[in-house]
């Protein structure tokens, strides 16, 4: 086991995962303090590095693309003080940091971990329920529903409609952008039935406008908690089920009689996949399977 303890936090590697506990130093951002302890499984890692400096260095984890909903939704826009995967290392602990790096790298090599994009989230995202107030509103998420409420800074055109509440199943996307310079940021939820372009966050009843204050990064935690419950970006698009009699027929070009048995067997396997993925109910699968079997 390898461990490094700093004012910025404590990182421990047990061979299977890196366990991160944020410190209580004033340099630790509010997002990291609120997020709390994080466990990063070895399979979620793409690499690790130690960046030495004159006064202090940085220990930095690099996660695989698509492995963590927080990194997915922030897309490199988190300030370093808010990044849970960066640890400030005092100059007299350089040797410990380098040993930690070697231990993690050796485990990655031994386990032959693929550093490429992940096909699913390997971290669960922030714990729910979660609530954050910043900018012109408060966002609350209980694991299934999002509720947006407004404050005195909200434009009347948006607040006049009252609080907004919608389920995860109603969503198409969630976005978080921090304020940059004179440009405000936002947390925005896009509904699945939305057909028009989204209005300015100041007037959008499904968005919280962010003004660049201390609590703004907490909205990224809400966004990540919601994103973790949406389909992964690499997930295939949902397939609309065809009528059972059409599923049984297979490709339109297949002959009605004297069909090749291999083609029929492939069709049975396809039906099994559709059933396991939930596209076909048990009754539909049974009826379609019997229709194919009759054609042998």
TIVODO-853923 format. One line per 8 residues: number of its first residue (from 1); for each residue z, y, x of N, C-alpha, C. Coordinates in steps of 0.02 Angstrom, whole numbers. Layout:
<nodes>
NUM> Z:Y:X:Z:Y:X:Z:Y:X  ...
</nodes>
This chain:
<nodes>
1> 0:-60:42:0:0:0:0:62:44  -36:113:22:-38:177:58:-13:231:12  25:279:40:53:332:-1:56:396:39  42:452:7:49:517:38:84:563:-12  138:594:11:179:638:-32:174:709:-5  153:754:-49:146:825:-31:174:868:-87  183:932:-72:207:978:-125:157:980:-183  93:970:-166:39:972:-216:40:911:-262
9> 71:856:-239:73:796:-278:82:734:-235  82:676:-267:89:612:-232:32:567:-251  -1:539:-201:-54:490:-212:-32:423:-183  -40:370:-223:-23:303:-201:-82:257:-214  -98:215:-165:-152:166:-173:-123:97:-165  -130:54:-217:-101:-13:-215:-153:-68:-205  -214:-49:-189:-268:-97:-178:-314:-104:-238  -289:-87:-297:-329:-91:-359:-344:-22:-389
17> -301:26:-375:-309:92:-407:-272:145:-366  -295:207:-374:-260:264:-345:-219:296:-401  -154:301:-390:-108:330:-439:-91:401:-417  -105:448:-460:-97:519:-444:-42:549:-487  7:579:-455:61:614:-491:60:687:-466  49:736:-510:46:805:-487:114:830:-465  114:875:-416:176:906:-393:196:964:-438  252:995:-421:278:1051:-460:271:1117:-423
25> 234:1116:-369:222:1178:-331:183:1228:-373  193:1291:-361:159:1343:-400:83:1342:-390  60:1309:-337:-12:1304:-325:-46:1253:-371  -6:1211:-404:-34:1159:-448:-52:1191:-515  -114:1186:-533:-139:1219:-594:-108:1191:-658  -110:1231:-710:-82:1211:-775:-116:1149:-803  -181:1142:-793:-216:1082:-818:-187:1019:-786  -177:1020:-720:-150:961:-686:-79:946:-709
33> -39:997:-718:29:987:-741:30:957:-811  -14:981:-855:-16:958:-924:-45:887:-928  -96:873:-888:-128:807:-888:-78:754:-865  -37:771:-816:13:724:-792:-16:671:-746  18:614:-744:-3:559:-699:-70:530:-721  -111:514:-671:-177:485:-683:-185:423:-639  -211:370:-668:-227:310:-630:-302:302:-627  -329:301:-567:-401:294:-557:-416:224:-530
41> -444:180:-571:-459:112:-546:-511:114:-491  -506:66:-445:-552:64:-388:-625:64:-411  -640:30:-467:-709:26:-491:-737:93:-514  -692:144:-523:-715:210:-544:-731:255:-486  -717:232:-425:-725:275:-366:-793:267:-333  -820:325:-314:-882:325:-275:-867:339:-202  -809:368:-187:-791:383:-118:-728:424:-113  -707:436:-51:-647:476:-37:-658:510:30
49> -630:570:38:-639:605:102:-577:646:117  -567:660:181:-515:706:203:-549:764:238  -536:824:215:-567:884:243:-513:924:279  -509:917:345:-456:952:382:-467:1028:382  -412:1064:389:-415:1137:394:-363:1162:443  -366:1226:460:-320:1253:510:-247:1251:486  -237:1272:424:-169:1273:397:-155:1212:353  -206:1192:315:-198:1135:270:-266:1103:258
57> -266:1039:246:-328:1004:232:-332:985:158  -384:949:141:-394:926:71:-410:852:72  -375:815:30:-392:746:16:-429:747:-50  -489:718:-51:-531:725:-110:-559:658:-132  -548:641:-196:-579:582:-225:-646:601:-256  -695:558:-248:-759:568:-282:-768:510:-330  -771:526:-395:-778:475:-446:-852:462:-462  -866:403:-486:-935:387:-506:-954:431:-566
65> -1017:451:-568:-1041:490:-625:-1031:450:-689  -1003:483:-739:-994:450:-804:-932:407:-809  -890:406:-756:-830:364:-758:-771:397:-793  -769:464:-789:-711:501:-814:-733:553:-866  -708:551:-928:-729:600:-978:-712:672:-959  -657:682:-920:-639:749:-900:-692:779:-853  -712:740:-803:-763:765:-757:-831:770:-792  -842:727:-842:-906:729:-878:-912:795:-917
73> -858:815:-951:-863:874:-993:-857:940:-953  -823:937:-895:-817:998:-855:-875:1007:-807  -909:952:-790:-971:954:-751:-968:1000:-690  -915:992:-650:-909:1030:-588:-885:1101:-597  -865:1119:-657:-845:1189:-670:-769:1199:-666  -731:1148:-648:-659:1156:-641:-642:1192:-576  -596:1240:-580:-571:1271:-519:-531:1220:-480  -527:1228:-414:-494:1178:-372:-421:1169:-391
81> -387:1222:-412:-317:1217:-432:-308:1172:-493  -362:1165:-532:-359:1123:-593:-387:1053:-582  -416:1040:-525:-449:976:-512:-396:923:-494  -387:872:-536:-335:822:-522:-353:776:-464  -415:779:-440:-437:733:-387:-441:767:-319  -404:822:-311:-399:857:-247:-325:865:-230  -306:847:-169:-236:854:-147:-234:896:-84  -193:948:-84:-184:989:-24:-138:952:24
89> -161:945:86:-125:906:137:-103:952:194  -39:954:207:-13:995:262:-37:967:328  -46:1012:376:-77:994:440:-40:938:476  27:934:469:64:882:504:60:814:470  23:810:413:14:746:378:-58:722:381  -96:750:428:-167:731:436:-175:657:449  -132:630:492:-137:558:508:-127:514:447  -79:532:404:-66:494:344:-126:498:297
97> -155:559:292:-214:568:248:-272:525:272  -283:522:338:-338:483:365:-326:408:355  -264:386:361:-247:316:348:-261:300:274  -242:345:229:-253:336:157:-328:328:144  -369:371:175:-442:367:167:-468:300:191  -445:278:249:-469:214:275:-452:156:229  -391:156:200:-370:102:156:-415:99:93  -429:156:64:-470:158:4:-542:138:20
105> -569:164:75:-637:147:94:-645:72:109  -596:44:143:-600:-28:157:-599:-69:92  -559:-48:44:-556:-84:-20:-622:-78:-57  -654:-19:-53:-718:-10:-86:-771:-55:-55  -769:-63:11:-816:-106:45:-804:-180:29  -740:-200:30:-724:-270:17:-741:-290:-55  -729:-244:-102:-744:-259:-173:-816:-244:-191  -854:-216:-143:-925:-199:-153:-934:-158:-218
113> -894:-106:-223:-896:-63:-282:-961:-23:-282  -995:-25:-338:-1057:12:-347:-1041:86:-354  -1068:128:-310:-1054:200:-312:-1099:237:-361  -1145:201:-393:-1191:233:-440:-1158:250:-505  -1196:279:-551:-1168:300:-616:-1136:242:-654  -1082:258:-689:-1048:207:-730:-1079:204:-799  -1082:144:-827:-1111:134:-893:-1062:144:-950  -998:156:-932:-947:169:-983:-891:208:-950
121> -848:238:-991:-791:274:-963:-741:224:-935  -722:234:-872:-674:190:-839:-604:220:-838  -598:282:-860:-533:314:-870:-528:332:-944  -467:330:-972:-461:340:-1044:-463:412:-1068  -459:459:-1021:-456:529:-1041:-384:550:-1058  -373:613:-1072:-306:638:-1087:-276:603:-1148  -209:596:-1146:-174:563:-1201:-176:606:-1264  -176:573:-1321:-174:607:-1386:-110:587:-1422
129> -85:630:-1468:-115:693:-1490:-109:747:-1436  -155:794:-1439:-157:848:-1390:-174:913:-1427  -141:967:-1407:-152:1032:-1437:-155:1084:-1382  -202:1130:-1386:-207:1185:-1338:-224:1249:-1374  -189:1302:-1356:-204:1368:-1385:-228:1414:-1330  -285:1444:-1338:-314:1490:-1289:-368:1531:-1322  -385:1587:-1293:-439:1628:-1321:-425:1649:-1391  -472:1636:-1437:-464:1660:-1505:-441:1605:-1554
137> -415:1549:-1527:-393:1497:-1573:-354:1441:-1541  -336:1392:-1581:-300:1333:-1559:-339:1271:-1580  -346:1224:-1534:-381:1161:-1548:-331:1104:-1545  -329:1063:-1597:-284:1006:-1599:-325:943:-1613  -308:888:-1578:-343:825:-1587:-293:769:-1589  -296:729:-1643:-247:675:-1652:-275:606:-1635  -334:604:-1608:-367:541:-1593:-423:524:-1640  -423:557:-1698:-477:545:-1746:-505:609:-1777
145> -463:660:-1783:-485:723:-1813:-469:782:-1768  -515:830:-1769:-507:893:-1732:-492:948:-1783  -443:990:-1768:-428:1047:-1812:-428:1110:-1770  -465:1160:-1793:-468:1225:-1761:-435:1277:-1805  -388:1314:-1777:-355:1369:-1814:-363:1432:-1774  -357:1489:-1807:-375:1553:-1777:-314:1598:-1767  -321:1648:-1724:-268:1696:-1711:-293:1768:-1722  -252:1816:-1704:-269:1887:-1718:-329:1912:-1678
153> -349:1873:-1626:-408:1895:-1586:-473:1869:-1614  -470:1828:-1666:-531:1799:-1695:-569:1849:-1736  -635:1849:-1728:-678:1892:-1770:-670:1872:-1843  -667:1923:-1886:-656:1910:-1958:-711:1865:-1987  -772:1872:-1963:-827:1831:-1988:-813:1756:-1978  -774:1740:-1927:-758:1670:-1913:-692:1649:-1946  -642:1692:-1943:-577:1674:-1969:-573:1675:-2046  -619:1711:-2078:-617:1717:-2151:-627:1649:-2185
161> -659:1602:-2151:-670:1536:-2180:-610:1491:-2174  -558:1515:-2140:-497:1475:-2131:-504:1422:-2076  -452:1381:-2067:-455:1328:-2016:-513:1279:-2030  -537:1248:-1976:-590:1198:-1982:-563:1131:-1959  -580:1079:-1996:-558:1011:-1978:-616:963:-1989  -626:919:-1940:-681:870:-1945:-665:810:-1902  -694:753:-1919:-680:691:-1883:-727:680:-1825  -706:636:-1780:-748:618:-1723:-816:591:-1746
169> -815:554:-1801:-878:526:-1826:-927:579:-1850  -903:640:-1860:-946:695:-1882:-979:731:-1824  -962:713:-1763:-983:751:-1704:-1045:723:-1670  -1084:768:-1643:-1140:750:-1600:-1125:763:-1527  -1087:818:-1514:-1072:837:-1444:-1012:882:-1442  -982:885:-1382:-928:932:-1369:-942:964:-1300  -931:1030:-1295:-946:1066:-1234:-887:1111:-1215  -876:1117:-1150:-826:1165:-1125:-857:1204:-1068
177> -852:1270:-1072:-875:1314:-1019:-821:1365:-1005  -801:1374:-942:-751:1425:-926:-781:1495:-926  -739:1544:-933:-762:1614:-927:-782:1626:-855  -838:1661:-845:-862:1677:-778:-878:1752:-776  -842:1788:-733:-853:1860:-728:-838:1894:-795  -887:1931:-819:-878:1966:-883:-901:1924:-942  -925:1863:-929:-949:1820:-982:-894:1772:-1005  -880:1774:-1070:-827:1731:-1097:-850:1658:-1097
185> -801:1613:-1097:-816:1542:-1102:-805:1518:-1173  -807:1451:-1181:-797:1424:-1248:-784:1350:-1247  -753:1326:-1300:-750:1255:-1318:-788:1249:-1383  -842:1210:-1383:-884:1206:-1442:-894:1133:-1464  -890:1123:-1530:-904:1057:-1559:-968:1063:-1600  -1015:1019:-1587:-1078:1019:-1624:-1077:960:-1673  -1086:976:-1737:-1084:924:-1788:-1149:885:-1790  -1144:823:-1809:-1203:779:-1810:-1256:803:-1859
193> -1236:836:-1914:-1284:858:-1964:-1309:928:-1950  -1292:956:-1892:-1314:1024:-1875:-1389:1024:-1858  -1426:1069:-1890:-1498:1072:-1879:-1520:1138:-1847  -1478:1190:-1853:-1496:1255:-1825:-1460:1266:-1759  -1484:1314:-1720:-1453:1330:-1656:-1384:1361:-1668  -1338:1347:-1623:-1269:1370:-1632:-1264:1445:-1622  -1223:1480:-1663:-1214:1552:-1654:-1171:1566:-1593  -1165:1629:-1576:-1120:1649:-1521:-1050:1622:-1535
201> -1015:1596:-1484:-948:1568:-1495:-901:1616:-1530  -912:1680:-1522:-869:1729:-1556:-872:1722:-1632  -930:1699:-1657:-939:1693:-1730:-946:1620:-1753  -945:1574:-1706:-956:1503:-1723:-891:1472:-1749  -888:1449:-1812:-827:1420:-1839:-809:1352:-1810  -853:1325:-1768:-839:1261:-1735:-829:1271:-1660  -812:1332:-1640:-802:1347:-1569:-742:1393:-1560  -708:1383:-1504:-654:1429:-1483:-680:1469:-1424
209> -678:1535:-1430:-701:1578:-1376:-645:1586:-1325  -662:1582:-1261:-613:1586:-1206:-625:1648:-1165  -569:1682:-1147:-574:1747:-1115:-557:1747:-1040  -544:1687:-1012:-530:1684:-941:-457:1689:-922  -413:1670:-967:-342:1674:-953:-315:1606:-930  -250:1605:-913:-219:1547:-882:-226:1482:-922  -222:1486:-988:-222:1426:-1029:-292:1400:-1046  -343:1437:-1027:-412:1415:-1043:-428:1344:-1020
217> -408:1323:-959:-425:1255:-937:-397:1200:-982  -343:1215:-1020:-315:1164:-1064:-364:1143:-1118  -410:1188:-1135:-461:1170:-1185:-507:1116:-1158  -512:1111:-1091:-553:1058:-1061:-520:990:-1074  -453:988:-1077:-418:926:-1092:-433:903:-1163  -433:950:-1210:-451:933:-1279:-522:906:-1282  -567:941:-1248:-637:920:-1247:-644:849:-1218  -608:835:-1164:-612:769:-1132:-584:714:-1177
225> -529:730:-1212:-499:680:-1257:-547:662:-1313  -583:712:-1338:-633:699:-1391:-693:661:-1363  -717:684:-1305:-776:652:-1274:-765:578:-1260  -703:560:-1242:-687:490:-1227:-697:445:-1287  -699:475:-1347:-706:436:-1408:-776:442:-1438  -821:477:-1404:-891:480:-1424:-930:429:-1383  -990:410:-1406:-1030:363:-1367:-1042:388:-1296  -1040:343:-1248:-1051:361:-1178:-1123:386:-1170
233> -1134:435:-1126:-1202:462:-1117:-1255:409:-1101  -1235:355:-1069:-1284:303:-1052:-1293:251:-1106  -1254:256:-1161:-1259:207:-1215:-1327:213:-1249  -1358:157:-1267:-1422:159:-1301:-1415:192:-1370  -1469:224:-1392:-1468:256:-1457:-1460:203:-1511  -1423:219:-1564:-1414:171:-1619:-1481:147:-1647  -1485:83:-1661:-1547:55:-1688:-1538:45:-1763  -1582:74:-1802:-1578:66:-1874:-1601:-5:-1893
241> -1558:-38:-1930:-1573:-107:-1949:-1632:-110:-1997  -1677:-156:-1983:-1733:-168:-2029:-1710:-215:-2084  -1746:-218:-2140:-1728:-266:-2192:-1726:-337:-2164  -1683:-377:-2193:-1673:-445:-2167:-1738:-485:-2164  -1780:-479:-2216:-1841:-519:-2216:-1888:-496:-2161  -1884:-431:-2142:-1927:-408:-2087:-1899:-432:-2020  -1832:-433:-2013:-1802:-458:-1952:-1821:-530:-1939  -1823:-569:-1992:-1839:-640:-1984:-1911:-650:-1962
249> -1955:-606:-1982:-2025:-614:-1964:-2038:-604:-1890  -1999:-558:-1858:-2012:-543:-1789:-2069:-495:-1783  -2102:-491:-1723:-2157:-444:-1714:-2213:-455:-1764  -2244:-399:-1785:-2297:-403:-1836:-2356:-444:-1812  -2364:-446:-1745:-2422:-482:-1718:-2413:-558:-1716  -2350:-581:-1729:-2338:-653:-1724:-2373:-689:-1780  -2404:-746:-1767:-2438:-783:-1819:-2389:-812:-1868  -2409:-819:-1930:-2365:-844:-1983:-2355:-919:-1977
257> -2404:-955:-1948:-2398:-1027:-1944:-2413:-1049:-1872  -2385:-1107:-1853:-2398:-1134:-1787:-2371:-1090:-1732  -2317:-1054:-1746:-2290:-1008:-1696:-2261:-1048:-1637  -2263:-1017:-1579:-2234:-1046:-1520:-2159:-1051:-1527  -2131:-1110:-1511:-2060:-1120:-1519:-2019:-1073:-1475  -2044:-1057:-1415:-2009:-1010:-1371:-2001:-942:-1403  -2053:-919:-1438:-2050:-854:-1472:-1997:-856:-1527  -1993:-912:-1564:-1943:-917:-1617:-1873:-920:-1588
265> -1865:-954:-1531:-1800:-956:-1499:-1779:-887:-1475  -1828:-849:-1448:-1812:-780:-1427:-1790:-739:-1487  -1823:-751:-1544:-1806:-714:-1605:-1734:-729:-1627  -1715:-792:-1621:-1646:-811:-1639:-1596:-776:-1593  -1613:-772:-1528:-1568:-738:-1482:-1562:-664:-1499  -1619:-633:-1517:-1619:-562:-1537:-1575:-551:-1598  -1580:-596:-1647:-1539:-590:-1707:-1465:-596:-1689  -1450:-642:-1643:-1380:-649:-1621:-1353:-586:-1589
273> -1395:-553:-1548:-1375:-490:-1516:-1363:-436:-1569  -1407:-432:-1619:-1399:-382:-1672:-1335:-394:-1712  -1318:-458:-1721:-1257:-475:-1757:-1195:-456:-1716  -1196:-472:-1651:-1138:-457:-1608:-1127:-383:-1600  -1182:-344:-1600:-1176:-271:-1593:-1159:-236:-1658  -1157:-273:-1713:-1137:-242:-1777:-1195:-216:-1818  -1257:-223:-1793:-1314:-200:-1832:-1324:-243:-1894  -1314:-309:-1887:-1320:-355:-1944:-1251:-379:-1965
281> -1240:-381:-2030:-1178:-412:-2056:-1184:-487:-2049  -1128:-523:-2061:-1128:-596:-2056:-1177:-627:-2106  -1178:-599:-2168:-1224:-626:-2218:-1297:-614:-2200  -1311:-553:-2176:-1380:-537:-2156:-1403:-581:-2098  -1358:-591:-2050:-1375:-633:-1992:-1389:-704:-2015  -1347:-731:-2059:-1357:-799:-2084:-1423:-807:-2120  -1439:-757:-2163:-1502:-761:-2200:-1563:-757:-2154  -1559:-711:-2105:-1615:-702:-2059:-1624:-764:-2015
289> -1567:-794:-1993:-1571:-853:-1951:-1603:-911:-1988  -1583:-921:-2052:-1612:-975:-2091:-1687:-965:-2101  -1707:-902:-2110:-1778:-888:-2119:-1818:-907:-2057  -1789:-894:-1997:-1823:-912:-1936:-1824:-987:-1927  -1768:-1020:-1940:-1765:-1093:-1932:-1815:-1130:-1975  -1829:-1102:-2035:-1878:-1134:-2079:-1948:-1131:-2051  -1960:-1089:-2000:-2027:-1081:-1972:-2038:-1126:-1912  -1987:-1165:-1892:-1997:-1212:-1836:-2042:-1270:-1857
</nodes>
